[in-house]
Amino acid sequence: MIDIKLIREQREYVKKEMEKLFVPVPIDEIFELDESKRKLIYDSECLRNTRKILSKEIASEKDEEIIAAKKNEVKKINDLIKLQEDELSAFEERLNLLMLNVPNLPAAEVPVCKDENGNTAIAYFNERKKFSFEPKTHYYIGQKRDLIDFERGVKISGTRFYILKKGLAKLQRALINFMLDVHINYHDYEEVYPPFMVNEECLTGTGQLPKFSDNLYKDEDSGLWFVPTAEVPVTNMYRNEVLSIEKLPIKHVAYTACFRKEQLSAGKDTKGIKRGHQFDKVEIVKIATPETAKEELSGLIADAQDILNRLDIPHRLVQICTGDLSFTASEKYDIEVFAPGINEWLEVSSCSNFGSFQARRANIKFKRDKNSKAEFVATLNGSGLALPRVMIAVIENYQTEDGYIKIPDALKTYFGHDEFI
């Protein structure tokens, strides 16, 4: 959530920044609602002050007629205050809903473009693998060698579900453990294992609600929601807290399954394990002071890339333009791996700096010392990394001509004496 004071004091600036995002945002309506709300609060305070004066006069008055007249005047004021309270409640409800649907302001260095065509690959890492044969797709290899069962996945859960078997099930488990181990042992993240279901306040705090409710799974009986990413429970560990500056930056890594409806156009990305309603992900989350956020973002990107460097997977870093920014991010960089079988670049991490946007919604603050005023923290996160696209990259980059998958050196300790899947 952006600061309402910014709209009050720099409305035209905010409108111009929103135009860079190429989405309609009712800044004028928010401004007018806020003005009406503030005027109503002022008028109510004046009435309460008048009522207070009349009450004192009634207490000291001897004339019964004058007392009766003033009591009648107090009653009218009470009725008017009640009407104003109802009106104020309606204003606040509408204003809060509008504010929760206002996206974050883009950082100054984010390229302005209306869609993903404005995203720019700014660096490439690790050479593409050279093959003496035509590389196969992960789903061809998986089905040919009975490592992925799409039919039974659909049978038990429906479309966009599958079953990993034997060596690929072990590969996924190895990748999760490997990523957690690297982030803990080499990047100084503290591991947490959060719940996979959260309350509505959590999703509102990190910005998924109310805007993206259609893409989330909810248990109607309990009112709990399945997490779309570990960012939600991990960030909300500190909701409604004031942290000491000595604790910052907080760095957490967490594994969770993730659940998203993935409402896509018919026929898009239907082959393979590229998109699903359930997938595994290792998430890295940082909570920092505002002035260190950009430095922490650079470190977060490097930590995510280190996983791919250790796996020797070709990848690139992509700067995301304004028209493709997420609702909550002020700046974002995607890390994409190259999959030679399907001949595509696949996003395995979106590394984002949210500034105070999530912190304001979740009320996460810090104090520089015991006498200073509490300030909003900056929050950041990124996948470190997301399965199953890392799986696709490993399968397709490490495939052999006879359909086996060579185990990357970085993962061999998780496979014992095995050399191939």
C-alpha positions in Angstrom: 0.0 0.0 0.0 1.3 3.4 -0.9 1.1 6.3 1.6 -2.2 8.2 1.4 -0.2 11.4 2.3 1.6 11.1 -1.0 -1.7 11.2 -2.8 -2.8 14.2 -0.7 0.3 16.2 -1.2 1.5 15.0 -4.7 -1.6 13.8 -6.5 -0.4 14.6 -10.0 2.9 13.0 -9.4 1.2 9.8 -8.3 -1.1 9.8 -11.3 1.8 10.1 -13.7 3.6 7.2 -12.0 0.5 5.1 -12.2 0.3 5.9 -16.0 3.7 4.2 -16.3 2.1 0.9 -15.2 -0.5 1.1 -17.9 -3.4 0.1 -15.5 -6.4 2.3 -14.6 -6.0 3.6 -11.0 -8.7 5.9 -9.5 -6.3 8.4 -7.8 -8.8 11.3 -8.2 -11.6 9.3 -6.5 -9.2 8.3 -3.7 -8.2 12.0 -3.2 -11.8 13.1 -3.1 -12.9 10.4 -0.7 -10.0 11.2 1.5 -10.9 14.9 1.5 -14.5 14.1 2.3 -13.5 11.8 5.0 -11.2 14.4 6.7 -13.9 17.1 6.4 -16.4 14.7 8.0 -14.0 14.0 10.8 -13.5 17.7 11.4 -17.2 18.4 11.4 -17.9 15.6 13.8 -15.2 16.9 16.2 -16.8 20.3 16.1 -20.2 18.8 16.9 -18.7 16.8 19.8 -17.0 20.0 21.1 -20.4 21.8 20.9 -22.1 18.9 22.8 -19.4 19.1 25.5 -20.0 22.8 26.0 -23.8 22.3 26.1 -23.4 19.5 28.7 -21.4 21.8 30.9 -24.1 24.5 30.5 -26.9 22.1 31.3 -25.0 21.0 34.5 -24.8 24.6 35.8 -28.2 25.9 34.5 -31.2 26.4 36.9 -34.0 27.3 34.5 -35.9 24.1 33.5 -37.0 25.5 30.2 -33.5 26.4 29.2 -32.3 22.9 30.3 -35.0 21.2 28.3 -34.1 23.3 25.2 -30.4 22.5 25.5 -31.1 18.8 26.1 -33.1 18.8 22.9 -30.2 20.5 21.1 -27.8 17.8 22.5 -30.2 15.1 21.2 -30.2 16.6 17.7 -26.4 16.7 17.8 -26.2 13.1 18.9 -28.5 12.1 16.0 -26.3 14.1 13.6 -23.1 12.5 15.0 -24.6 9.1 14.5 -25.4 9.9 10.9 -21.9 11.2 10.3 -20.4 8.1 11.9 -22.3 5.9 9.5 -21.3 8.1 6.6 -17.7 8.0 7.8 -17.7 4.2 8.0 -18.9 4.0 4.4 -16.2 6.5 3.3 -13.5 4.5 5.1 -14.6 1.2 3.7 -14.6 2.4 0.2 -11.3 4.3 0.6 -9.6 1.3 2.2 -10.8 -1.0 -0.7 -9.5 1.5 -3.3 -6.1 1.9 -1.5 -5.7 -1.9 -1.3 -6.0 -2.1 -5.1 -3.5 0.7 -5.8 -0.2 -0.9 -7.1 3.2 0.0 -5.9 5.0 3.0 -7.5 7.8 1.9 -9.9 11.4 2.7 -9.1 13.0 5.5 -11.2 15.3 3.1 -13.0 12.5 0.7 -14.2 12.1 0.9 -18.0 8.7 2.2 -19.1 6.8 -0.1 -21.5 3.3 -1.3 -21.6 4.0 -5.1 -21.7 6.7 -7.8 -21.5 8.2 -6.7 -24.8 9.9 -4.0 -22.8 11.7 -6.5 -20.5 15.4 -6.5 -21.2 17.9 -9.4 -20.8 20.9 -7.5 -19.2 23.3 -10.4 -18.7 23.9 -14.0 -19.7 25.6 -16.7 -17.5 27.1 -20.1 -18.3 27.4 -21.4 -21.8 24.6 -23.3 -23.4 25.3 -27.1 -23.6 26.5 -28.5 -26.9 24.8 -31.7 -28.0 25.9 -34.2 -30.6 22.2 -35.1 -31.0 18.8 -33.4 -31.1 18.0 -32.7 -27.4 14.7 -34.2 -26.3 12.0 -32.5 -24.2 11.7 -33.3 -20.5 8.2 -34.7 -21.0 9.4 -37.0 -23.8 12.2 -38.3 -21.5 9.9 -38.5 -18.5 7.3 -40.6 -20.3 9.8 -42.7 -22.4 11.5 -43.8 -19.2 8.4 -43.9 -16.9 9.7 -41.1 -14.7 6.6 -38.8 -15.1 3.0 -40.1 -15.1 0.7 -37.5 -16.6 -2.3 -39.8 -17.0 -2.5 -40.9 -13.4 -1.8 -37.3 -12.2 -4.9 -36.2 -14.1 -6.9 -39.3 -12.9 -6.4 -38.5 -9.3 -6.4 -34.6 -9.4 -7.4 -33.3 -12.8 -5.6 -31.3 -15.4 -2.2 -29.6 -14.7 -1.3 -32.4 -12.2 1.3 -35.1 -12.7 3.2 -37.7 -10.7 7.0 -37.7 -10.5 8.4 -41.2 -10.2 11.6 -43.0 -9.2 14.7 -40.9 -10.1 12.8 -37.7 -10.9 11.0 -37.8 -7.6 14.5 -38.2 -6.0 15.9 -35.4 -8.2 13.2 -33.0 -7.0 13.8 -33.8 -3.3 17.6 -33.5 -3.9 17.2 -30.1 -5.5 15.1 -28.8 -2.6 17.6 -30.0 0.0 20.5 -28.7 -2.1 19.0 -25.2 -2.4 18.1 -25.0 1.3 21.6 -26.2 2.2 23.3 -23.6 0.0 21.2 -20.7 1.2 21.7 -21.7 4.9 25.4 -22.6 4.8 26.8 -20.2 2.3 24.3 -17.2 2.1 23.5 -16.9 5.9 19.7 -17.4 5.6 17.8 -18.8 8.6 15.5 -21.7 7.6 11.9 -21.7 8.6 9.2 -24.2 7.8 5.9 -22.3 7.8 2.3 -23.5 7.5 1.0 -24.1 4.0 -2.3 -22.4 4.9 -2.7 -18.8 6.0 -5.4 -16.4 7.1 -6.8 -13.6 5.0 -4.8 -11.0 6.9 -1.5 -12.6 5.6 -2.6 -12.5 2.0 -3.8 -8.9 2.4 -0.5 -7.9 4.0 1.7 -9.2 1.1 -0.7 -7.9 -1.5 -2.3 -11.0 -3.0 -5.7 -10.0 -1.6 -8.1 -8.5 -2.5 -6.8 -8.1 -6.1 -5.9 -11.7 -6.9 -8.4 -13.8 -5.0 -9.5 -15.6 -8.3 -6.0 -17.2 -8.6 -5.9 -18.5 -5.0 -7.3 -21.7 -3.4 -9.5 -21.2 -0.2 -10.9 -23.6 2.3 -14.4 -22.2 2.8 -15.0 -24.0 6.1 -11.9 -22.6 8.0 -11.5 -19.4 6.0 -7.8 -20.3 5.5 -6.1 -20.0 2.1 -3.4 -22.3 0.6 -0.2 -20.4 0.1 0.7 -19.3 -3.5 4.3 -18.8 -2.3 6.3 -19.0 1.0 6.6 -15.2 0.8 3.2 -14.9 2.4 3.7 -16.8 5.7 7.3 -15.8 6.1 6.8 -12.1 5.6 3.8 -12.2 7.9 5.8 -13.7 10.7 6.5 -10.1 11.6 3.1 -8.6 10.9 2.1 -5.9 13.5 5.6 -5.9 15.0 8.2 -3.2 15.7 11.7 -4.6 15.2 15.0 -3.2 16.5 17.5 -2.2 13.9 20.0 -4.6 15.3 17.8 -7.5 14.0 18.0 -6.2 10.4 18.4 -7.5 7.9 16.3 -10.5 8.6 17.0 -13.3 6.1 14.8 -16.3 5.8 14.7 -19.3 3.5 11.7 -21.6 3.4 10.5 -24.5 1.4 6.7 -24.9 0.7 4.4 -26.4 -1.8 2.6 -23.6 -3.6 -0.9 -23.6 -4.9 -2.3 -21.4 -7.8 -5.3 -21.8 -10.0 -3.2 -20.7 -13.1 -6.2 -19.6 -15.1 -4.7 -19.6 -18.6 -5.9 -19.5 -22.1 -6.8 -22.9 -23.5 -3.9 -24.8 -24.9 -1.2 -22.6 -23.4 1.8 -24.4 -21.7 -0.2 -27.6 -21.4 2.7 -30.0 -22.2 5.1 -31.1 -19.6 5.5 -29.9 -16.0 6.1 -26.2 -16.8 2.8 -25.0 -15.2 0.7 -26.7 -12.6 -1.8 -25.9 -9.9 0.7 -27.3 -7.3 4.4 -26.9 -7.3 7.4 -26.8 -5.0 9.5 -23.8 -4.3 12.3 -22.6 -2.1 11.8 -18.9 -1.3 14.3 -16.4 0.1 12.9 -13.4 2.0 14.6 -10.3 3.4 13.4 -7.6 5.7 15.7 -4.6 5.8 16.0 -0.8 6.4 14.8 1.4 3.5 18.3 2.7 2.7 19.8 -0.8 2.3 17.0 -2.3 0.2 18.7 -1.9 -3.2 21.9 -3.4 -1.9 19.9 -6.3 -0.4 18.2 -6.8 -3.7 21.5 -7.2 -5.5 22.6 -9.7 -2.9 19.3 -11.6 -3.2 19.7 -11.9 -7.0 23.3 -13.1 -6.5 22.1 -15.7 -4.0 19.5 -17.1 -6.4 22.0 -17.2 -9.3 24.5 -19.0 -7.2 22.2 -22.1 -7.2 22.3 -22.1 -11.0 26.0 -21.5 -11.2 26.7 -24.4 -8.9 24.4 -26.6 -11.1 26.1 -25.1 -14.2 22.8 -24.2 -15.8 22.8 -21.5 -18.6 20.7 -18.6 -17.5 20.1 -14.9 -18.0 19.0 -11.9 -15.8 16.1 -9.9 -17.1 15.1 -6.4 -16.0 11.3 -6.1 -15.9 9.6 -3.1 -17.3 6.7 -1.1 -15.7 4.0 -2.8 -17.7 5.1 -6.2 -16.5 5.9 -5.4 -12.9 4.0 -7.3 -10.3 1.3 -5.4 -8.3 3.5 -5.2 -5.2 7.0 -4.6 -6.6 8.8 -1.3 -7.2 11.5 -3.1 -9.1 11.9 -6.7 -10.3 14.5 -8.8 -12.0 13.7 -12.3 -13.4 16.2 -15.1 -13.6 15.5 -17.4 -16.6 17.1 -20.7 -17.4 17.5 -22.1 -20.9 15.8 -25.5 -21.6 17.3 -26.9 -24.9 14.6 -29.6 -25.3 11.6 -27.2 -25.5 14.0 -24.5 -26.7 12.7 -21.9 -24.2 13.9 -19.5 -21.5 12.0 -20.3 -18.3 11.6 -18.0 -15.3 12.8 -19.7 -12.2 13.0 -16.7 -9.9 11.5 -13.2 -9.7 13.6 -11.1 -7.4 11.7 -8.1 -6.1 12.1 -5.0 -4.0 8.8 -3.9 -2.5 10.0 -0.9 -0.5 7.5 -0.2 2.2 4.5 -1.4 0.2 4.0 -4.7 2.0 5.3 -3.3 5.3 2.6 -0.6 5.3 -0.1 -3.2 4.6 1.2 -5.7 7.2 2.3 -3.0 9.6 5.9 -4.1 10.0 8.1 -1.4 11.4 11.5 -0.9 13.0 13.2 1.6 15.4 16.7 3.0 14.9 17.0 3.4 18.7 14.7 3.3 21.7 13.9 7.0 21.4 13.3 7.2 17.7 10.0 7.0 15.8 9.0 3.7 14.3 9.5 3.5 10.5 8.3 1.0 8.0 10.8 -1.6 6.9 11.6 -2.6 3.3 10.7 -6.2 2.3 12.2 -8.2 -0.5 11.9 -11.7 -1.8 12.7 -14.1 -4.7 12.5 -17.7 -5.5 15.7 -19.5 -4.6 14.6 -21.4 -6.7 11.2 -22.5 -8.1 10.5 -26.1 -9.0 9.6 -27.6 -11.4 11.3 -25.4 -14.0 14.7 -26.0 -12.4 13.8 -29.7 -12.9 13.2 -29.1 -16.6 16.5 -27.3 -16.9 18.4 -30.1 -15.3 16.6 -32.8 -17.2 17.1 -31.2 -20.6 20.6 -29.8 -20.1 22.0 -33.0 -18.6 20.3 -35.5 -20.9 22.3 -38.2 -22.7 21.7 -39.5 -26.2 20.3 -42.8 -24.8 17.7 -40.9 -22.7 19.4 -40.9 -19.3 20.0 -37.8 -17.1 23.5 -37.2 -15.8 23.5 -36.1 -12.2 25.1 -32.6 -11.8 28.2 -32.6 -9.7 26.6 -30.3 -7.1 23.9 -32.9 -6.5 26.0 -36.1 -6.3 26.2 -36.1 -2.5 22.4 -36.5 -2.5 22.5 -39.5 -4.8 25.1 -41.7 -3.3 27.0 -43.6 -5.9 24.6 -43.0 -8.8 25.9 -41.2 -11.8 22.8 -41.1 -13.9 19.0 -41.0 -13.5 
